Amino acid sequence: MKSEQEQFDELSFYTLGQPRPPFIHQIAIDTFTLQRADAATRPMSLVFALIGLYLHVEKGFTGLAVQQAHTRMARVGKSWPRLPVPNSHGALRVADVLAAPEGAQRDDRIEEWCRAEWAAWRENRAAIAEIALRELGVKA
């Protein structure tokens, strides 16, 4: 049986082969980062992944636009707040995404996975919306 990391590597092979935009690979990276996060996860990793899902789910950004936002934020070179990690994550896992046939069905499953994980982190929404406004000018 493949590890979750090996499954994500397989999913990455698929997502990297998809057209840009929408560049769903970035959405998959951010979702996977959050799903595996724990108290030891670096604050920058959490903030960037949460910003990515916020921009995608709530603001309709493509994965490419999310990647560009990450690049803008990385140029700032600052420390990021430590945010609380939820006790439970979204119910969908990488294996569930891979179980969907390649193409529209798998892309839809990536979207479901992303939305489920964003919902699991909802207690951080206000902090992330404030960071998005301050660092990127994205209004809540």
PyRosetta script that sets phi, psi and omega in degrees:
from pyrosetta import init, pose_from_sequence

init()
pose = pose_from_sequence("MKSEQEQFDELSFYTLGQPRPPFIHQIAIDTFTLQRADAATRPMSLVFALIGLYLHVEKGFTGLAVQQAHTRMARVGKSWPRLPVPNSHGALRVADVLAAPEGAQRDDRIEEWCRAEWAAWRENRAAIAEIALRELGVKA")
pose.set_psi(1, 136.7)
pose.set_omega(1, -179.3)
pose.set_phi(2, -75.6)
pose.set_psi(2, 144.3)
pose.set_omega(2, 174.2)
pose.set_phi(3, -70.6)
pose.set_psi(3, 165.9)
pose.set_omega(3, 178.1)
pose.set_phi(4, -62.6)
pose.set_psi(4, -36.4)
pose.set_omega(4, 177.3)
pose.set_phi(5, -64.4)
pose.set_psi(5, -42.6)
pose.set_omega(5, 177.8)
pose.set_phi(6, -63.8)
pose.set_psi(6, -37.7)
pose.set_omega(6, 176.5)
pose.set_phi(7, -64.9)
pose.set_psi(7, -40.8)
pose.set_omega(7, 178.1)
pose.set_phi(8, -66.1)
pose.set_psi(8, -37.2)
pose.set_omega(8, 176.3)
pose.set_phi(9, -59.5)
pose.set_psi(9, -41.6)
pose.set_omega(9, 177.6)
pose.set_phi(10, -64.2)
pose.set_psi(10, -42.8)
pose.set_omega(10, 177.9)
pose.set_phi(11, -63.5)
pose.set_psi(11, -39.2)
pose.set_omega(11, 178.9)
pose.set_phi(12, -61.7)
pose.set_psi(12, -39.6)
pose.set_omega(12, 176.7)
pose.set_phi(13, -58.1)
pose.set_psi(13, -42.0)
pose.set_omega(13, 177.9)
pose.set_phi(14, -66.5)
pose.set_psi(14, -51.6)
pose.set_omega(14, -173.6)
pose.set_phi(15, -66.8)
pose.set_psi(15, -33.1)
pose.set_omega(15, 178.6)
pose.set_phi(16, -68.4)
pose.set_psi(16, -19.2)
pose.set_omega(16, 178.3)
pose.set_phi(17, -86.4)
pose.set_psi(17, -1.9)
pose.set_omega(17, -178.6)
pose.set_phi(18, -87.9)
pose.set_psi(18, 156.0)
pose.set_omega(18, -176.0)
pose.set_phi(19, -65.1)
pose.set_psi(19, 155.3)
pose.set_omega(19, 175.6)
pose.set_phi(20, -114.3)
pose.set_psi(20, 130.8)
pose.set_omega(20, -21.5)
pose.set_phi(21, -67.2)
pose.set_psi(21, 168.0)
pose.set_omega(21, 17.1)
pose.set_phi(22, -87.7)
pose.set_psi(22, -9.8)
pose.set_omega(22, 179.2)
pose.set_phi(23, 57.1)
pose.set_psi(23, 64.3)
pose.set_omega(23, -179.0)
pose.set_phi(24, -66.0)
pose.set_psi(24, -14.1)
pose.set_omega(24, 178.8)
pose.set_phi(25, -57.2)
pose.set_psi(25, -41.6)
pose.set_omega(25, -179.6)
pose.set_phi(26, -62.7)
pose.set_psi(26, -39.3)
pose.set_omega(26, 179.6)
pose.set_phi(27, -65.3)
pose.set_psi(27, -40.7)
pose.set_omega(27, 178.6)
pose.set_phi(28, -64.5)
pose.set_psi(28, -42.4)
pose.set_omega(28, 178.8)
pose.set_phi(29, -60.1)
pose.set_psi(29, -49.0)
pose.set_omega(29, -177.8)
pose.set_phi(30, -63.2)
pose.set_psi(30, -40.4)
pose.set_omega(30, 179.6)
pose.set_phi(31, -65.4)
pose.set_psi(31, -46.6)
pose.set_omega(31, -179.7)
pose.set_phi(32, -62.5)
pose.set_psi(32, -41.0)
pose.set_omega(32, 178.2)
pose.set_phi(33, -57.7)
pose.set_psi(33, -47.3)
pose.set_omega(33, -178.4)
pose.set_phi(34, -69.8)
pose.set_psi(34, -37.2)
pose.set_omega(34, -177.8)
pose.set_phi(35, -66.7)
pose.set_psi(35, -28.1)
pose.set_omega(35, -179.5)
pose.set_phi(36, -98.9)
pose.set_psi(36, 1.9)
pose.set_omega(36, -176.2)
pose.set_phi(37, -68.5)
pose.set_psi(37, 149.1)
pose.set_omega(37, 173.5)
pose.set_phi(38, -145.7)
pose.set_psi(38, -173.0)
pose.set_omega(38, -176.5)
pose.set_phi(39, -61.0)
pose.set_psi(39, -22.0)
pose.set_omega(39, -178.8)
pose.set_phi(40, -88.2)
pose.set_psi(40, -7.1)
pose.set_omega(40, -179.2)
pose.set_phi(41, -66.4)
pose.set_psi(41, 135.0)
pose.set_omega(41, -178.9)
pose.set_phi(42, -59.5)
pose.set_psi(42, 137.6)
pose.set_omega(42, 179.1)
pose.set_phi(43, -54.1)
pose.set_psi(43, -39.8)
pose.set_omega(43, 179.6)
pose.set_phi(44, -60.0)
pose.set_psi(44, -42.3)
pose.set_omega(44, 179.4)
pose.set_phi(45, -61.2)
pose.set_psi(45, -44.6)
pose.set_omega(45, 179.8)
pose.set_phi(46, -65.0)
pose.set_psi(46, -49.5)
pose.set_omega(46, -177.6)
pose.set_phi(47, -61.0)
pose.set_psi(47, -46.4)
pose.set_omega(47, -179.0)
pose.set_phi(48, -63.0)
pose.set_psi(48, -43.9)
pose.set_omega(48, -180.0)
pose.set_phi(49, -65.6)
pose.set_psi(49, -41.1)
pose.set_omega(49, 178.6)
pose.set_phi(50, -66.7)
pose.set_psi(50, -41.0)
pose.set_omega(50, 175.4)
pose.set_phi(51, -58.4)
pose.set_psi(51, -43.1)
pose.set_omega(51, 179.9)
pose.set_phi(52, -58.8)
pose.set_psi(52, -47.1)
pose.set_omega(52, -179.4)
pose.set_phi(53, -70.7)
pose.set_psi(53, -37.3)
pose.set_omega(53, 176.5)
pose.set_phi(54, -59.5)
pose.set_psi(54, -50.3)
pose.set_omega(54, -178.7)
pose.set_phi(55, -62.8)
pose.set_psi(55, -38.9)
pose.set_omega(55, -178.9)
pose.set_phi(56, -73.3)
pose.set_psi(56, -54.6)
pose.set_omega(56, -173.6)
pose.set_phi(57, -70.7)
pose.set_psi(57, -46.5)
pose.set_omega(57, -173.1)
pose.set_phi(58, -93.6)
pose.set_psi(58, -25.8)
pose.set_omega(58, -175.6)
pose.set_phi(59, -112.5)
pose.set_psi(59, -4.1)
pose.set_omega(59, 175.2)
pose.set_phi(60, 75.9)
pose.set_psi(60, 17.6)
pose.set_omega(60, 178.6)
pose.set_phi(61, -67.5)
pose.set_psi(61, 143.4)
pose.set_omega(61, 170.7)
pose.set_phi(62, -74.9)
pose.set_psi(62, 167.7)
pose.set_omega(62, 175.7)
pose.set_phi(63, -60.1)
pose.set_psi(63, -36.1)
pose.set_omega(63, 178.4)
pose.set_phi(64, -64.5)
pose.set_psi(64, -43.1)
pose.set_omega(64, 178.1)
pose.set_phi(65, -65.6)
pose.set_psi(65, -35.7)
pose.set_omega(65, 176.0)
pose.set_phi(66, -64.3)
pose.set_psi(66, -44.5)
pose.set_omega(66, 179.1)
pose.set_phi(67, -59.8)
pose.set_psi(67, -40.9)
pose.set_omega(67, 178.6)
pose.set_phi(68, -65.4)
pose.set_psi(68, -37.2)
pose.set_omega(68, 176.3)
pose.set_phi(69, -64.6)
pose.set_psi(69, -41.7)
pose.set_omega(69, 177.3)
pose.set_phi(70, -59.9)
pose.set_psi(70, -41.8)
pose.set_omega(70, 179.8)
pose.set_phi(71, -62.0)
pose.set_psi(71, -44.1)
pose.set_omega(71, 178.2)
pose.set_phi(72, -61.1)
pose.set_psi(72, -43.0)
pose.set_omega(72, -178.6)
pose.set_phi(73, -68.6)
pose.set_psi(73, -34.9)
pose.set_omega(73, -178.8)
pose.set_phi(74, -66.8)
pose.set_psi(74, -28.7)
pose.set_omega(74, -180.0)
pose.set_phi(75, -67.1)
pose.set_psi(75, -22.5)
pose.set_omega(75, -177.8)
pose.set_phi(76, -68.6)
pose.set_psi(76, -36.0)
pose.set_omega(76, 177.1)
pose.set_phi(77, 62.2)
pose.set_psi(77, 47.5)
pose.set_omega(77, -177.9)
pose.set_phi(78, -116.3)
pose.set_psi(78, 174.1)
pose.set_omega(78, 174.4)
pose.set_phi(79, -89.5)
pose.set_psi(79, 148.8)
pose.set_omega(79, -175.7)
pose.set_phi(80, -113.9)
pose.set_psi(80, 151.6)
pose.set_omega(80, -177.4)
pose.set_phi(81, -68.0)
pose.set_psi(81, 149.4)
pose.set_omega(81, 173.7)
pose.set_phi(82, -83.2)
pose.set_psi(82, 119.4)
pose.set_omega(82, -177.7)
pose.set_phi(83, -104.1)
pose.set_psi(83, 149.5)
pose.set_omega(83, -179.9)
pose.set_phi(84, -68.2)
pose.set_psi(84, 139.4)
pose.set_omega(84, 178.0)
pose.set_phi(85, -93.2)
pose.set_psi(85, 132.5)
pose.set_omega(85, -179.6)
pose.set_phi(86, -66.0)
pose.set_psi(86, 155.6)
pose.set_omega(86, 178.0)
pose.set_phi(87, -69.2)
pose.set_psi(87, -29.7)
pose.set_omega(87, 177.7)
pose.set_phi(88, -135.4)
pose.set_psi(88, 152.2)
pose.set_omega(88, -178.2)
pose.set_phi(89, -106.9)
pose.set_psi(89, 177.8)
pose.set_omega(89, 177.8)
pose.set_phi(90, -57.1)
pose.set_psi(90, 150.2)
pose.set_omega(90, -175.5)
pose.set_phi(91, -70.6)
pose.set_psi(91, -29.4)
pose.set_omega(91, -179.3)
pose.set_phi(92, -75.6)
pose.set_psi(92, 143.6)
pose.set_omega(92, 178.5)
pose.set_phi(93, -122.8)
pose.set_psi(93, 173.0)
pose.set_omega(93, 179.4)
pose.set_phi(94, -57.2)
pose.set_psi(94, -40.5)
pose.set_omega(94, -179.7)
pose.set_phi(95, -59.4)
pose.set_psi(95, -36.5)
pose.set_omega(95, 178.6)
pose.set_phi(96, -65.8)
pose.set_psi(96, -37.7)
pose.set_omega(96, 178.8)
pose.set_phi(97, -67.0)
pose.set_psi(97, -46.2)
pose.set_omega(97, -179.5)
pose.set_phi(98, -65.1)
pose.set_psi(98, -24.9)
pose.set_omega(98, 179.9)
pose.set_phi(99, -69.3)
pose.set_psi(99, -22.0)
pose.set_omega(99, 178.3)
pose.set_phi(100, -77.3)
pose.set_psi(100, 141.9)
pose.set_omega(100, 177.8)
pose.set_phi(101, -59.8)
pose.set_psi(101, 145.8)
pose.set_omega(101, 177.7)
pose.set_phi(102, -57.5)
pose.set_psi(102, 150.0)
pose.set_omega(102, -179.8)
pose.set_phi(103, 106.6)
pose.set_psi(103, -147.5)
pose.set_omega(103, -173.8)
pose.set_phi(104, -57.8)
pose.set_psi(104, -38.9)
pose.set_omega(104, -178.6)
pose.set_phi(105, -65.8)
pose.set_psi(105, -42.3)
pose.set_omega(105, 178.9)
pose.set_phi(106, -69.1)
pose.set_psi(106, -40.6)
pose.set_omega(106, 178.0)
pose.set_phi(107, -61.0)
pose.set_psi(107, -41.0)
pose.set_omega(107, 176.6)
pose.set_phi(108, -63.5)
pose.set_psi(108, -38.3)
pose.set_omega(108, 179.7)
pose.set_phi(109, -67.7)
pose.set_psi(109, -36.5)
pose.set_omega(109, 175.2)
pose.set_phi(110, -60.7)
pose.set_psi(110, -42.6)
pose.set_omega(110, 178.4)
pose.set_phi(111, -62.4)
pose.set_psi(111, -44.0)
pose.set_omega(111, 177.9)
pose.set_phi(112, -61.2)
pose.set_psi(112, -44.0)
pose.set_omega(112, 179.3)
pose.set_phi(113, -59.1)
pose.set_psi(113, -47.0)
pose.set_omega(113, 179.2)
pose.set_phi(114, -59.6)
pose.set_psi(114, -48.9)
pose.set_omega(114, -178.0)
pose.set_phi(115, -64.7)
pose.set_psi(115, -38.6)
pose.set_omega(115, 179.0)
pose.set_phi(116, -65.0)
pose.set_psi(116, -40.6)
pose.set_omega(116, -179.7)
pose.set_phi(117, -70.8)
pose.set_psi(117, -39.9)
pose.set_omega(117, 177.1)
pose.set_phi(118, -59.5)
pose.set_psi(118, -41.6)
pose.set_omega(118, 179.0)
pose.set_phi(119, -62.4)
pose.set_psi(119, -36.8)
pose.set_omega(119, -179.8)
pose.set_phi(120, -65.5)
pose.set_psi(120, -26.6)
pose.set_omega(120, -177.6)
pose.set_phi(121, -99.9)
pose.set_psi(121, 14.6)
pose.set_omega(121, -171.6)
pose.set_phi(122, -55.9)
pose.set_psi(122, -26.3)
pose.set_omega(122, -179.0)
pose.set_phi(123, -65.0)
pose.set_psi(123, -17.5)
pose.set_omega(123, 178.7)
pose.set_phi(124, -95.6)
pose.set_psi(124, 3.4)
pose.set_omega(124, -173.4)
pose.set_phi(125, -57.5)
pose.set_psi(125, -48.1)
pose.set_omega(125, -177.3)
pose.set_phi(126, -61.4)
pose.set_psi(126, -43.6)
pose.set_omega(126, 179.5)
pose.set_phi(127, -63.8)
pose.set_psi(127, -41.5)
pose.set_omega(127, -179.3)
pose.set_phi(128, -68.7)
pose.set_psi(128, -40.8)
pose.set_omega(128, 178.0)
pose.set_phi(129, -62.0)
pose.set_psi(129, -38.0)
pose.set_omega(129, 178.8)
pose.set_phi(130, -67.3)
pose.set_psi(130, -41.5)
pose.set_omega(130, 177.8)
pose.set_phi(131, -64.7)
pose.set_psi(131, -42.1)
pose.set_omega(131, 179.2)
pose.set_phi(132, -62.4)
pose.set_psi(132, -37.9)
pose.set_omega(132, 177.8)
pose.set_phi(133, -68.5)
pose.set_psi(133, -49.4)
pose.set_omega(133, -176.8)
pose.set_phi(134, -65.3)
pose.set_psi(134, -45.0)
pose.set_omega(134, -172.6)
pose.set_phi(135, -90.4)
pose.set_psi(135, -28.3)
pose.set_omega(135, -174.0)
pose.set_phi(136, -121.9)
pose.set_psi(136, -8.4)
pose.set_omega(136, -178.0)
pose.set_phi(137, 73.9)
pose.set_psi(137, 19.0)
pose.set_omega(137, -179.9)
pose.set_phi(138, -87.8)
pose.set_psi(138, 118.0)
pose.set_omega(138, -178.5)
pose.set_phi(139, -77.8)
pose.set_psi(139, 142.8)
pose.set_omega(139, -179.6)
pose.set_phi(140, -66.2)
pose.dump_pdb("model.pdb")
